[in-house]
Amino acid sequence: MNCLEGLKQLPDNCIDCVITSPPYHALRNYGTESQIWDEDKNCKHDWKEEKTRRPNGAGGESPKKKIKGNDDFQQIVDYNNRVSYSDFCIKCGAWKGQLGLEPDFKLFVKHLCDIFDEVKRVLKPTGTCFVNLGDSYSGSNGVGYKQTKTTQNTFIANSKENVNLRKQINKVDLLPDKCLAMIPSRFAIEMCNRGWILRNKIIWEKPNAMPSSASDRFTRSYEEIFFFTKQSRDYFFEQQFDPYTEPMNRWGGEQLKADGKSLWDEGTNQTTYRDRNLRPNSQGRNKREVWSIPTVGNPYGHFAMYPKELVETPIKAGCPEKICSSCGKIVTKKYKKIGEVQRRWSTENAENSPYEKQGSMQNIYEEDGYDICSCNKDFVSGIVLDPFMGAGTTAVIAKEMNRQYIGFELNPEYCKIAEQRLNEIFRGLF
């Protein structure tokens, strides 16, 4: 079903983690029925067809002609001519079409954030939200992100009934020819405006990115993943690590030896040279924001399946595996201090340092069991939500990692693919 309608059926604060990749703007037609957005429920809609040029490079499969039914309008894109057809109501300003095929990028960002308003409601205060979103370019001659002049004149002619709609349409920005639309950044800013807290912008580097025919710009080889939370503290997050892969040749090894003296020391009475372990954590270093993960092909006929590795880290980091079924307390790892290592001095704390002005110390910890409540009840696993389930990758990985899942998908063919993949997982469990 439509994810916006599906989300409204879920209770408040019931989801532990959201991992999703919404439709990108102006990229492809997924063959789903058109939805009505921003409507006045009491309006007897008077639909006027809108024809919009799409950006260069928009791909995907769809019929070449628009199709109208007796009672409804199926939005279809003619990709050979990069043309999109959709409907606006000249009375209330409602738009009828598929998410991602809005004629204006600002309208797309609004619709997407309206969905995430509902996501925010169903996400627990301790929850996490990861959103993968790609970008697109404006079309030739600056078209591709603007309503047609004819339709705008229709709105103006009916100004008394269309005050709100004219405010929306007449403020549409026209991007310059071949300009990067910056859709992910616009989305992230609007999410923050609506109360989300952006903790990271993760770069998904694609080492096997598809070659581009563009000769007047660099080939785009990454996408962005935004990590949001509802609150700035006390959300669930399990630290992830990158393994040490490069030798520490710069200082002669992992253990720095105090075998020198700095001219800086003579003037400041600091001790720059000292014995210290440059890699005190045996698990590795705190995971970085750039994830290099190759794209993968699939036999299922879905345009935009993301690789499994892209889902695993957010689930490990942001979705608890065990939650008390009685009190709801999340089972978290406990750590004990096993030592400390001297890192470096700083001008802020040098005068009052208990380490003879040699600098700050970093504590070293190791895992020490789990923090468990005293209810003595069974545990349940966290729930991962994907509002745009597609071929079910999020659900498959969630199940493989012993988490529960909920997903919504409007295309029945993709639902069948997801069911097939999940059935294969379930068969492997018995």
C-alpha positions as CSV (number, residue, x, y, z in Angstrom):
1,M,0.0,0.0,0.0
2,N,0.9,3.7,-0.1
3,C,3.4,4.1,2.7
4,L,1.8,7.3,4.0
5,E,-1.5,5.5,4.5
6,G,0.3,2.5,6.0
7,L,2.3,4.5,8.4
8,K,-0.9,6.1,9.8
9,Q,-2.1,2.6,10.8
10,L,1.0,2.2,13.1
11,P,0.9,3.4,16.8
12,D,3.2,6.0,18.1
13,N,6.8,5.1,19.2
14,C,6.7,1.5,18.0
15,I,9.7,1.4,15.6
16,D,13.4,1.0,16.6
17,C,15.2,1.7,13.3
18,V,14.3,3.0,9.9
19,I,16.4,2.1,6.8
20,T,15.1,3.2,3.4
21,S,15.9,4.5,0.0
22,P,13.0,6.6,-1.3
23,P,12.4,7.2,-5.1
24,Y,14.9,9.7,-6.4
25,H,13.5,12.8,-8.0
26,A,12.9,12.8,-11.8
27,L,14.7,9.5,-12.3
28,R,12.2,6.8,-13.2
29,N,8.6,5.6,-13.3
30,Y,8.0,2.6,-11.0
31,G,4.7,1.8,-12.6
32,T,2.6,2.4,-9.6
33,E,-0.8,4.1,-9.4
34,S,-0.9,7.9,-9.0
35,Q,-1.6,9.3,-5.5
36,I,-3.3,12.5,-4.6
37,W,-1.2,14.9,-2.5
38,D,-2.0,18.1,-0.6
39,E,-5.7,17.8,-1.2
40,D,-8.6,19.5,0.4
41,K,-10.8,16.5,1.4
42,N,-13.9,18.5,0.7
43,C,-12.9,19.7,-2.7
44,K,-14.6,18.3,-5.8
45,H,-11.4,18.3,-7.8
46,D,-11.1,19.9,-11.2
47,W,-8.0,18.3,-12.7
48,K,-5.9,20.1,-15.3
49,E,-3.2,18.1,-17.0
50,E,0.4,19.3,-16.6
51,K,3.2,18.4,-19.0
52,T,6.7,18.8,-17.8
53,R,10.1,18.2,-19.4
54,R,12.3,15.8,-17.5
55,P,16.0,16.2,-16.8
56,N,18.5,14.8,-19.2
57,G,19.6,11.2,-18.4
58,A,16.4,10.1,-16.7
59,G,16.1,6.4,-17.3
60,G,13.9,3.4,-16.6
61,E,11.2,1.6,-18.5
62,S,7.7,2.9,-19.0
63,P,5.1,3.2,-21.8
64,K,5.8,6.0,-24.3
65,K,2.3,7.4,-24.1
66,K,0.1,8.7,-21.2
67,I,-2.9,6.6,-20.4
68,K,-6.1,7.9,-19.1
69,G,-8.9,5.9,-17.5
70,N,-12.6,6.8,-17.1
71,D,-12.3,7.8,-13.5
72,D,-8.7,8.1,-12.7
73,F,-5.4,9.3,-14.2
74,Q,-2.4,7.0,-14.5
75,Q,0.8,9.1,-14.5
76,I,3.1,7.9,-17.3
77,V,6.4,9.2,-18.4
78,D,7.6,9.3,-22.0
79,Y,11.3,8.8,-21.5
80,N,12.3,9.0,-25.2
81,N,11.1,12.7,-25.1
82,R,11.8,13.2,-21.4
83,V,8.2,14.3,-20.8
84,S,6.1,13.7,-17.7
85,Y,2.3,14.1,-17.4
86,S,0.5,14.8,-14.1
87,D,-2.6,16.6,-12.9
88,F,-3.1,19.6,-10.7
89,C,-6.5,20.5,-9.2
90,I,-7.2,24.1,-10.1
91,K,-9.5,24.5,-7.1
92,C,-7.5,23.3,-4.1
93,G,-4.0,22.8,-5.5
94,A,-3.8,19.0,-5.0
95,W,-1.4,17.2,-7.2
96,K,-2.0,13.7,-8.7
97,G,1.1,11.6,-9.5
98,Q,3.8,9.3,-8.3
99,L,6.3,10.4,-5.6
100,G,9.5,11.3,-7.4
101,L,7.8,12.5,-10.6
102,E,6.7,15.9,-9.2
103,P,7.2,18.7,-11.8
104,D,9.2,20.7,-9.2
105,F,11.9,19.6,-6.8
106,K,10.5,21.7,-4.0
107,L,7.2,19.8,-4.2
108,F,9.1,16.5,-4.1
109,V,11.0,17.5,-1.0
110,K,7.8,18.6,0.7
111,H,6.0,15.3,-0.1
112,L,9.0,13.2,1.0
113,C,9.2,15.1,4.3
114,D,5.5,14.8,4.9
115,I,6.0,11.0,4.8
116,F,8.9,11.3,7.3
117,D,6.7,13.4,9.6
118,E,4.8,10.1,10.0
119,V,8.0,8.1,10.3
120,K,9.0,10.4,13.1
121,R,5.8,9.8,14.9
122,V,6.1,6.0,14.8
123,L,9.9,6.0,15.6
124,K,10.7,5.4,19.3
125,P,12.6,8.2,21.1
126,T,15.6,5.9,21.2
127,G,15.2,5.1,17.5
128,T,17.5,5.8,14.5
129,C,16.7,6.7,10.9
130,F,19.0,6.1,7.8
131,V,17.9,7.5,4.5
132,N,19.7,6.9,1.2
133,L,18.9,9.6,-1.4
134,G,20.5,10.3,-4.8
135,D,20.7,13.5,-6.8
136,S,19.8,14.6,-10.3
137,Y,20.5,17.4,-12.8
138,S,18.3,20.0,-14.4
139,G,17.4,19.5,-18.0
140,S,18.6,21.3,-21.1
141,N,17.7,25.0,-21.4
142,G,16.8,25.1,-17.7
143,V,13.7,23.0,-18.1
144,G,12.8,19.9,-16.1
145,Y,12.0,21.6,-12.8
146,K,9.3,24.1,-13.7
147,Q,5.6,24.1,-14.5
148,T,4.5,25.0,-18.1
149,K,3.5,28.6,-18.7
150,T,0.1,27.6,-20.0
151,T,-0.8,25.8,-16.8
152,Q,0.5,28.7,-14.6
153,N,-1.7,31.1,-16.5
154,T,-4.7,28.8,-15.8
155,F,-3.9,29.0,-12.1
156,I,-3.7,32.8,-12.3
157,A,-6.9,33.1,-14.2
158,N,-8.7,31.3,-11.4
159,S,-6.9,33.3,-8.7
160,K,-9.9,33.6,-6.3
161,E,-10.1,29.8,-5.8
162,N,-6.4,29.1,-6.1
163,V,-4.7,31.5,-3.6
164,N,-2.6,28.7,-1.9
165,L,-1.8,27.0,-5.2
166,R,-0.6,30.1,-6.8
167,K,1.7,30.8,-3.9
168,Q,3.1,27.3,-4.3
169,I,3.5,27.4,-8.1
170,N,4.6,31.0,-8.7
171,K,7.5,30.6,-6.3
172,V,9.0,27.7,-8.2
173,D,12.7,28.2,-8.7
174,L,14.1,27.6,-12.2
175,L,17.4,25.9,-12.0
176,P,20.1,26.9,-14.5
177,D,20.8,24.7,-17.5
178,K,22.5,21.4,-16.4
179,C,22.7,22.4,-12.8
180,L,23.0,19.8,-10.0
181,A,19.7,20.0,-8.1
182,M,21.1,19.3,-4.7
183,I,18.0,17.3,-3.7
184,P,19.7,15.4,-0.9
185,S,20.9,18.6,0.8
186,R,17.5,20.2,0.4
187,F,15.9,17.2,1.9
188,A,18.3,17.1,4.9
189,I,17.8,20.8,5.6
190,E,14.0,20.4,5.5
191,M,14.1,17.4,7.8
192,C,16.1,19.4,10.3
193,N,13.6,22.2,10.0
194,R,10.9,19.7,11.0
195,G,12.7,18.7,14.2
196,W,15.0,15.8,13.1
197,I,18.6,15.8,14.3
198,L,21.1,15.0,11.6
199,R,24.0,13.0,13.2
200,N,26.0,12.1,10.1
201,K,26.0,12.5,6.3
202,I,27.5,9.2,5.1
203,I,29.1,9.0,1.7
204,W,28.4,5.7,-0.1
205,E,31.3,5.5,-2.5
206,K,30.7,3.2,-5.5
207,P,34.1,1.8,-6.6
208,N,32.3,0.2,-9.6
209,A,30.2,3.2,-10.5
210,M,28.6,3.2,-13.9
211,P,30.5,5.1,-16.5
212,S,29.0,8.4,-17.7
213,S,28.7,9.8,-21.2
214,A,29.2,13.3,-19.8
215,S,32.4,15.0,-21.1
216,D,32.0,18.4,-19.4
217,R,31.9,17.3,-15.8
218,F,33.3,14.6,-13.5
219,T,31.5,11.2,-13.2
220,R,29.4,11.0,-10.1
221,S,30.5,8.0,-8.1
222,Y,28.7,8.3,-4.8
223,E,25.4,8.8,-3.0
224,E,24.5,10.1,0.4
225,I,23.0,8.4,3.4
226,F,21.7,10.6,6.2
227,F,21.6,9.4,9.8
228,F,18.8,11.1,11.7
229,T,17.6,10.8,15.3
230,K,14.7,12.2,17.2
231,Q,16.7,13.3,20.2
232,S,20.3,14.4,20.6
233,R,21.1,12.0,23.4
234,D,20.0,8.6,24.8
235,Y,19.2,7.1,21.4
236,F,20.4,3.5,20.7
237,F,23.7,3.4,19.0
238,E,26.3,0.6,19.1
239,Q,29.7,1.8,18.1
240,Q,31.1,0.2,14.9
241,F,34.7,-0.1,14.0
242,D,36.8,-0.2,10.8
243,P,39.7,-2.6,11.0
244,Y,43.3,-1.3,10.9
245,T,44.4,-2.0,7.4
246,E,47.4,0.2,6.8
247,P,50.8,-0.3,8.6
248,M,51.9,2.6,10.9
249,N,55.0,3.4,8.9
250,R,54.9,7.1,9.6
251,W,56.2,6.8,13.2
252,G,58.0,3.5,12.8
253,G,55.2,1.3,14.1
254,E,52.2,1.2,16.4
255,Q,54.2,1.9,19.5
256,L,55.7,5.4,19.6
257,K,59.1,5.5,21.4
258,A,60.2,8.6,23.4
259,D,63.6,8.9,21.9
260,G,63.8,12.5,20.9
261,K,63.4,16.1,22.2
262,S,61.6,18.9,20.5
263,L,62.6,22.6,20.3
264,W,59.0,23.3,21.2
265,D,59.6,21.5,24.5
266,E,62.5,23.8,25.5
267,G,60.3,26.9,25.2
268,T,57.1,25.5,26.8
269,N,58.3,22.9,29.3
270,Q,56.0,20.4,27.5
271,T,56.9,16.8,26.8
272,T,56.1,16.2,23.2
273,Y,58.1,12.9,22.9
274,R,56.7,10.1,25.0
275,D,56.0,6.4,24.8
276,R,52.4,5.8,23.7
277,N,50.4,3.2,21.8
278,L,49.0,4.7,18.6
279,R,46.4,1.9,18.2
280,P,45.1,1.2,21.7
281,N,41.8,-0.3,20.6
282,S,42.1,-3.9,19.4
283,Q,38.7,-3.7,17.6
284,G,40.0,-1.0,15.2
285,R,39.2,2.6,14.8
286,N,35.7,4.2,15.0
287,K,34.0,3.7,11.7
288,R,34.3,6.6,9.3
289,E,31.6,8.3,7.2
290,V,32.8,7.1,3.8
291,W,31.7,3.6,3.0
292,S,33.2,2.0,-0.1
293,I,30.6,-0.6,-1.2
294,P,30.3,-1.9,-4.8
295,T,26.8,-1.9,-6.4
296,V,25.4,-5.3,-7.3
297,G,23.3,-6.7,-10.0
298,N,20.2,-8.6,-9.3
299,P,18.0,-11.2,-11.1
300,Y,14.7,-9.7,-9.8
301,G,14.1,-6.9,-12.3
302,H,14.2,-4.1,-9.7
303,F,15.9,-0.9,-10.9
304,A,17.4,0.3,-7.6
305,M,18.3,-2.5,-5.2
306,Y,20.9,-1.5,-2.8
307,P,23.7,-3.9,-1.7
308,K,23.3,-6.0,1.5
309,E,26.4,-4.4,3.0
310,L,24.7,-1.0,2.9
311,V,22.0,-2.3,5.2
312,E,24.1,-4.4,7.6
313,T,26.0,-1.5,9.3
314,P,22.9,0.6,10.1
315,I,21.1,-2.4,11.6
316,K,24.1,-3.3,13.7
317,A,24.6,0.3,14.9
318,G,21.0,1.4,15.1
319,C,18.6,-1.5,15.9
320,P,18.9,-3.4,19.2
321,E,18.8,-7.2,19.0
322,K,17.3,-7.7,22.4
323,I,14.6,-5.7,24.2
324,C,12.7,-6.7,27.3
325,S,9.2,-7.8,26.4
326,S,7.9,-6.5,29.8
327,C,9.6,-3.1,30.5
328,G,11.0,-2.3,27.1
329,K,14.6,-1.8,28.3
330,I,17.1,-2.3,25.5
331,V,19.9,-4.8,26.3
332,T,23.2,-3.0,25.8
333,K,26.8,-4.0,26.0
334,K,28.7,-3.1,29.2
335,Y,32.4,-2.0,29.1
336,K,35.1,-2.0,31.8
337,K,38.2,0.2,31.9
338,I,41.3,-1.9,31.5
339,G,43.8,0.9,31.2
340,E,44.6,4.3,29.7
341,V,47.0,5.7,27.1
342,Q,48.4,9.1,26.8
343,R,47.3,10.9,23.6
344,R,48.4,14.5,23.4
345,W,48.5,17.7,25.4
346,S,46.3,20.7,24.6
347,T,46.5,24.4,25.4
348,E,43.1,24.3,27.1
349,N,44.1,21.7,29.8
350,A,47.9,22.0,29.9
351,E,48.1,24.2,33.0
352,N,45.9,22.0,35.1
353,S,46.8,18.6,33.7
354,P,47.5,15.9,36.4
355,Y,49.9,14.3,34.0
356,E,52.7,16.9,34.3
357,K,51.6,18.9,31.3
358,Q,52.1,15.8,29.1
359,G,48.5,15.9,27.9
360,S,45.1,14.2,28.0
361,M,44.6,10.5,28.6
362,Q,42.4,8.1,26.6
363,N,40.7,5.4,28.5
364,I,40.9,1.8,27.1
365,Y,37.8,-0.4,27.5
366,E,36.9,-4.0,26.8
367,E,33.4,-5.6,26.7
368,D,32.1,-6.8,30.0
369,G,28.8,-8.6,29.5
370,Y,25.4,-6.9,29.0
371,D,23.2,-4.4,30.9
372,I,20.0,-6.4,31.5
373,C,16.9,-5.4,33.4
374,S,15.6,-7.5,36.4
375,C,12.3,-8.4,34.9
376,N,13.3,-12.0,34.1
377,K,11.1,-12.0,31.0
378,D,11.6,-13.0,27.4
379,F,13.3,-10.7,25.0
380,V,12.1,-9.4,21.6
381,S,14.2,-8.2,18.8
382,G,14.0,-4.6,17.5
383,I,11.8,-3.6,14.5
384,V,13.3,-2.2,11.3
385,L,11.0,-0.2,9.1
386,D,11.4,0.4,5.4
387,P,8.6,2.7,4.0
388,F,9.8,2.0,0.5
389,M,10.5,-1.7,0.6
390,G,11.0,-2.3,-3.1
391,A,12.5,-5.8,-3.5
392,G,12.8,-6.4,0.2
393,T,16.5,-6.0,0.8
394,T,16.0,-4.3,4.2
395,A,13.6,-7.0,5.3
396,V,15.9,-9.8,4.2
397,I,19.0,-8.4,6.0
398,A,16.9,-7.7,9.1
399,K,15.7,-11.3,9.2
400,E,19.2,-12.6,8.7
401,M,20.4,-10.5,11.6
402,N,17.6,-11.6,13.9
403,R,15.6,-8.4,13.8
404,Q,11.9,-7.9,13.0
405,Y,10.8,-5.9,10.0
406,I,7.9,-3.9,8.6
407,G,7.7,-2.6,5.1
408,F,5.4,-0.9,2.7
409,E,5.5,-1.2,-1.1
410,L,3.0,0.1,-3.6
411,N,4.1,-2.0,-6.6
412,P,2.6,-5.5,-6.4
413,E,5.3,-7.0,-8.5
414,Y,8.0,-5.8,-6.1
415,C,6.0,-7.2,-3.2
416,K,6.1,-10.6,-4.9
417,I,9.9,-10.4,-5.3
418,A,10.2,-9.4,-1.6
419,E,8.0,-12.4,-0.5
420,Q,10.1,-14.7,-2.7
421,R,13.3,-13.6,-1.2
422,L,12.0,-13.7,2.4
423,N,10.6,-17.2,1.9
424,E,14.1,-18.3,0.9
425,I,15.4,-16.9,4.2
426,F,12.6,-18.6,6.2
427,R,13.3,-22.0,4.5
428,G,16.9,-21.7,5.5
429,L,16.0,-21.4,9.2
430,F,14.3,-24.8,9.6
